[in-house]
Amino acid sequence: MRVVLEIAGWLLLLQGAGGVINTLFGWWSWAHDLLLVNRLSFLSGYEVFASIVLGVLGAALLAATSAAKKREA
């Protein structure tokens, strides 16, 4: 279970960082369709905020998995 949470955390963190960079700077125009915030039509106009939320959720999942690792050791 811990591995699944860690992978999900990294994916969310990557999606959040990629979404912020793509929305603010437009550097990754080739990755526009790969980002979750660009796929969801109801987030139109709120891509930056949704990307920040995804990044924070990813960081929280990674922190939770590292705390679980320390607790087990």
C-alpha positions in Angstrom: 0.0 0.0 0.0 2.9 2.3 0.8 4.4 1.9 -2.6 1.0 2.8 -4.3 0.8 6.0 -2.1 4.3 6.9 -3.0 3.8 6.5 -6.7 0.5 8.5 -6.5 2.3 11.2 -4.6 5.0 11.5 -7.2 2.5 11.6 -10.0 0.4 14.3 -8.3 3.5 16.3 -7.6 4.7 16.0 -11.2 1.2 16.9 -12.5 1.1 19.9 -10.2 4.5 21.2 -11.1 4.0 20.6 -14.8 0.6 22.3 -14.8 2.0 25.4 -13.1 5.0 25.6 -15.4 2.9 25.0 -18.5 0.1 27.4 -17.5 2.4 30.3 -16.4 5.2 30.0 -19.0 3.9 27.8 -21.8 7.2 26.0 -22.1 5.7 22.5 -22.5 3.2 23.0 -25.3 3.8 19.4 -26.4 2.7 18.2 -23.0 -0.6 20.1 -22.9 -2.7 17.0 -23.3 -0.7 15.0 -20.8 -1.6 17.3 -17.9 -4.7 16.4 -15.9 -5.8 20.0 -15.4 -6.0 20.6 -19.1 -8.1 17.5 -19.6 -10.9 18.5 -17.2 -13.1 21.1 -18.8 -14.6 22.4 -15.6 -11.2 23.6 -14.5 -10.9 26.0 -17.5 -9.5 29.3 -16.3 -8.4 27.8 -12.9 -5.5 25.6 -14.2 -2.9 27.3 -12.0 -4.9 26.9 -8.8 -5.8 23.3 -9.6 -2.1 22.5 -10.3 -1.1 24.0 -7.0 -3.7 21.9 -5.2 -2.4 18.8 -7.0 1.2 19.6 -6.1 0.2 20.1 -2.4 -1.7 16.8 -2.4 1.3 15.1 -3.9 3.6 16.6 -1.3 1.2 15.5 1.5 1.1 11.9 0.2 4.9 11.8 0.0 5.1 13.2 3.6 2.6 10.6 4.8 4.5 7.7 3.2 7.8 8.9 4.7 6.2 9.2 8.1 4.9 5.6 7.7 8.3 4.4 6.8 9.8 6.0 9.9 7.1 4.6 12.1 7.7 1.1 10.9 11.5 1.3 11.4 
